[in-house]
């Protein structure tokens, strides 16, 4: 239909043309909507997958963090598990170090040392960091270290143990340390001529039963074990004697003798020094112990004298005890802790 004909046809023809145009436009829109409808499921699927991956990743990371926190708290409360993990890690690192040493052609000496490397050896060391002690304990540890020429780390561990065990059995820690000082001068491998051994100079063959729970008599040379056994023996001696001075006389094996050769006086004097140091006093490490007088002719029961193995009878009428600044030898009456043979075990 020409334009002239449409004009001639009038409004009715124009309306018909508009309808045709509208129908054509509608068919195009439907085609586009149909194309979009075909694409929308794919788009939705991809979007859903992406959202799912995001949610799963977020939850997985949150769960991983939760497990890490729980694991850390568990390890904080389980020293044994932590120690096993550390040991395994150290062993793995040492194996790697050995392989690198071999690959790099290091010296034979280094290779020999790496071959016997033992990361767990630190567990056998009797040592502690003095910085971890309380002020009282640190004062005592450093003073003993200088006075007896021993390293502060092992002394710190012994001071810790003396405080712990002493409080548990109701004995002053300074008394325990004073006994160690007079008995062995803090030499964990000291042995007297009659067989008293270790820091506290305990008669191992007399108190062998006490060492059984620590693995046997060789535990006498473990400083901490010797301290624990010695403290128990000392407590038994004090209980049996009824007094501290009497208990020290029993401990040194002079229970059946007239005097103990000044042993108790030296222990109590050393304890007094340690108390002052623990309280913060600046005490010189060269302070001397009282000069004891040892009697030459000391009557004693024959059996008791034989058990004690006392060296008193061979000494002069009056012999001064060595000062604390000199090397400390085992106590003169050490013996076999005679009193304990009569009933204390």
C-alpha positions in Angstrom: 0.0 0.0 0.0 1.4 3.4 -1.1 1.4 6.4 1.0 -1.3 8.0 -1.1 -3.5 4.9 -0.7 -2.9 4.9 3.1 -3.9 8.6 3.3 -6.9 7.8 1.1 -7.8 4.9 3.3 -7.8 7.2 6.3 -7.3 6.4 10.0 -8.3 2.8 9.7 -5.4 2.0 7.5 -3.0 3.9 9.7 -4.2 1.8 12.7 -3.6 -1.3 10.8 0.0 -0.3 10.0 0.7 0.5 13.6 -0.5 -2.9 14.6 1.7 -4.6 12.1 4.7 -2.6 13.3 3.9 -3.5 16.9 3.6 -7.2 16.0 7.0 -7.1 14.4 8.6 -5.4 17.4 7.0 -7.9 19.8 8.3 -10.8 17.8 11.9 -9.4 18.0 11.6 -8.9 21.8 10.3 -12.4 22.2 13.3 -13.7 20.2 15.7 -11.8 22.5 14.0 -13.0 25.6 14.1 -16.5 24.4 17.8 -16.2 23.8 18.3 -14.9 27.3 16.2 -17.7 28.6 18.5 -20.2 27.0 21.6 -18.6 28.5 20.3 -18.0 32.1 20.5 -21.6 33.3 24.2 -21.8 32.4 24.9 -18.4 33.9 23.0 -19.4 37.1 24.9 -22.7 37.3 28.3 -21.0 37.0 27.3 -18.4 39.6 26.0 -21.0 41.9 29.2 -23.0 41.6 31.4 -19.9 42.3 29.3 -19.0 45.3 29.5 -22.6 46.6 33.3 -22.6 46.2 33.5 -19.4 48.1 31.4 -20.6 51.0 33.2 -23.9 51.2 36.6 -22.2 51.2 35.5 -19.8 53.9 34.2 -22.6 56.1 37.3 -24.7 55.4 39.6 -21.9 56.5 37.5 -21.3 59.6 37.6 -24.9 60.5 41.4 -25.1 59.9 41.9 -22.1 62.2 39.7 -23.7 64.9 41.7 -27.0 64.6 45.0 -25.0 64.9 43.8 -23.3 68.1 42.6 -26.5 69.6 45.8 -28.2 68.8 47.9 -25.4 70.3 45.9 -25.5 73.5 46.3 -29.3 73.6 50.0 -29.1 73.2 50.3 -26.5 75.9 48.7 -28.9 78.4 50.6 -32.1 77.2 54.3 -31.7 77.7 54.9 -35.3 76.8 53.3 -34.9 73.4 55.1 -31.7 72.8 58.4 -33.3 73.7 57.8 -36.2 71.3 57.0 -33.8 68.4 60.0 -31.7 69.2 62.2 -34.9 69.3 60.9 -36.1 66.0 61.4 -32.7 64.4 64.9 -32.5 65.7 65.8 -36.0 64.6 64.5 -35.2 61.1 66.5 -32.0 61.1 69.7 -33.9 62.2 69.2 -36.4 59.5 68.9 -33.6 56.9 72.0 -32.0 58.4 73.9 -35.3 58.1 72.9 -35.7 54.5 73.9 -32.2 53.7 77.3 -32.7 55.4 77.9 -35.8 53.4 76.9 -34.1 50.2 79.0 -31.1 50.8 82.1 -33.1 51.8 82.6 -31.6 55.2 85.6 -32.6 57.3 85.8 -36.1 58.9 85.7 -34.6 62.4 82.4 -32.9 61.7 81.0 -36.0 60.2 81.9 -38.1 63.2 80.2 -35.6 65.6 77.1 -35.5 63.5 77.0 -39.3 63.4 76.6 -39.4 67.2 74.3 -36.4 67.4 71.7 -36.8 70.1 69.2 -33.9 70.4 67.5 -35.6 73.4 70.8 -35.2 75.4 69.5 -31.9 76.7 66.9 -33.8 78.7 69.6 -35.4 80.8 71.3 -32.2 81.7 70.8 -31.0 85.3 70.6 -27.3 84.5 68.1 -24.4 84.6 68.2 -20.8 83.5 68.9 -18.6 86.6 66.5 -16.0 85.0 63.6 -18.4 85.6 64.2 -18.5 89.4 62.5 -16.3 92.0 64.6 -13.5 93.4 65.4 -15.4 96.5 66.4 -18.5 94.6 68.5 -16.6 92.1 70.4 -14.8 94.9 71.2 -18.1 96.5 72.2 -19.8 93.2 74.6 -17.1 92.1 76.2 -16.9 95.6 76.7 -20.7 95.7 78.1 -20.6 92.2 80.8 -18.1 93.1 81.5 -19.6 96.5 82.0 -23.2 95.3 83.3 -22.4 91.8 80.4 -24.2 90.0 78.4 -23.1 87.0 75.2 -21.2 87.9 72.9 -23.3 85.6 73.3 -26.7 87.4 73.2 -24.9 90.7 70.0 -23.2 89.7 68.4 -26.5 89.0 69.5 -27.8 92.4 68.2 -24.7 94.1 64.8 -25.2 92.4 64.7 -28.8 93.6 65.8 -27.9 97.1 62.9 -25.4 97.3 60.4 -27.8 95.9 61.4 -30.9 98.0 62.1 -28.9 101.1 58.7 -27.3 101.2 57.1 -30.7 100.5 58.8 -32.4 103.5 58.8 -29.3 105.7 62.5 -28.8 105.7 64.1 -25.4 104.9 65.6 -25.3 101.4 68.6 -23.5 102.8 69.2 -26.4 105.2 69.2 -28.9 102.3 71.6 -26.7 100.3 73.8 -26.3 103.4 74.1 -30.0 103.8 75.1 -30.4 100.1 77.7 -27.7 100.5 79.3 -29.3 103.6 79.0 -32.9 102.4 80.2 -32.6 98.8 80.9 -29.0 97.9 78.3 -29.6 95.2 80.2 -32.3 93.4 77.6 -34.8 92.2 80.2 -37.6 91.8 81.9 -37.2 95.2 82.5 -40.4 97.1 83.9 -40.8 100.6 86.4 -43.4 101.8 83.5 -45.4 103.3 81.2 -45.3 100.2 79.0 -42.3 100.8 78.1 -41.0 97.3 76.8 -38.0 95.5 75.7 -34.5 96.4 74.2 -35.5 99.8 76.8 -38.2 100.5 74.1 -40.8 101.0 75.3 -44.3 101.8 74.1 -46.1 98.7 74.4 -49.6 100.0 72.5 -48.7 103.2 69.7 -46.9 101.4 69.6 -49.0 98.2 65.9 -49.6 98.7 65.2 -45.8 98.3 66.9 -45.8 95.0 64.8 -48.7 93.6 62.0 -46.4 92.6 64.5 -44.3 90.7 65.8 -47.2 88.6 68.6 -48.6 90.9 71.7 -47.7 92.8 73.3 -45.9 89.9 70.7 -43.2 90.3 72.8 -42.0 93.3 74.9 -40.1 90.7 71.9 -38.3 89.3 72.1 -35.0 91.2 68.3 -34.5 91.5 67.7 -38.1 92.6 70.5 -38.0 95.1 69.1 -34.8 96.5 65.6 -36.3 96.9 66.9 -39.4 98.6 69.2 -37.4 100.8 66.4 -35.1 101.9 64.3 -38.1 102.9 67.3 -39.6 104.9 67.8 -36.2 106.6 64.2 -35.9 107.5 64.2 -39.5 109.0 67.3 -38.6 111.0 65.8 -35.4 112.4 62.6 -37.3 113.3 64.5 -40.0 115.1 66.8 -37.7 117.0 64.1 -35.3 117.9 66.0 -32.1 117.0 67.8 -30.6 114.1 71.2 -30.7 115.7 70.7 -34.3 116.7 69.4 -35.2 113.3 72.6 -33.8 111.7 74.6 -35.9 114.1 72.7 -39.0 113.0 73.0 -38.0 109.3 76.8 -37.8 109.5 77.0 -41.2 111.2 78.0 -39.9 114.7 74.9 -40.8 116.6 76.8 -43.1 119.0 79.8 -40.7 119.3 80.3 -37.9 121.9 80.5 -35.3 119.2 80.2 -35.0 115.5 83.5 -33.2 114.9 81.8 -29.9 114.3 79.7 -31.1 111.4 76.3 -29.7 112.7 77.9 -26.3 113.5 79.3 -26.0 110.0 76.0 -27.0 108.4 74.0 -24.5 110.5 76.6 -21.7 109.9 76.3 -22.3 106.1 72.6 -22.3 106.4 72.7 -19.0 108.2 74.7 -17.5 105.4 72.3 -18.8 102.8 69.4 -17.3 104.7 71.0 -13.9 104.6 71.8 -14.2 100.9 68.2 -15.3 100.1 67.0 -12.2 102.0 69.0 -10.0 99.8 72.2 -9.5 101.9 75.4 -8.8 100.0 77.5 -11.4 101.8 81.1 -12.1 100.6 81.6 -15.5 99.2 84.8 -15.8 101.3 83.0 -15.9 104.7 84.4 -18.7 106.8 82.8 -21.4 108.8 83.3 -21.9 112.5 86.5 -23.5 113.6 85.6 -26.8 115.0 87.6 -28.8 117.4 87.8 -32.6 116.9 88.6 -34.7 120.0 91.2 -37.4 119.5 90.1 -39.9 122.1 86.4 -40.4 121.6 84.8 -43.3 123.4 82.2 -45.1 121.3 80.7 -48.5 121.1 83.0 -50.8 119.1 80.2 -51.8 116.7 79.1 -48.2 116.2 82.7 -47.0 115.6 83.3 -49.8 113.1 80.1 -49.0 111.2 80.8 -45.3 111.2 84.2 -45.7 109.7 85.1 -42.5 111.6 88.5 -40.9 110.9 88.4 -39.1 114.3 90.7 -41.5 116.2 93.6 -40.8 113.9 93.5 -37.1 114.2 95.4 -34.8 116.6 93.9 -33.6 119.9 92.7 -30.3 118.3 92.4 -29.9 114.6 90.7 -26.9 113.0 88.1 -27.6 110.3 88.9 -26.1 106.8 87.3 -22.8 106.0 84.6 -22.5 103.4 87.0 -20.8 101.0 89.0 -24.0 100.7 87.8 -27.1 98.7 85.2 -28.9 100.7 85.9 -32.5 101.6 83.3 -35.0 102.6 82.3 -34.8 106.3 84.8 -36.4 108.7 82.4 -38.8 110.3 80.6 -39.6 107.1 80.4 -43.3 107.9 77.4 -45.4 107.1 74.8 -43.1 108.9 75.0 -45.5 111.8 71.7 -44.5 113.3 69.9 -45.4 110.2 71.2 -49.0 110.4 69.3 -49.4 113.6 65.9 -48.8 112.2 65.6 -45.9 109.7 65.4 -46.9 106.1 
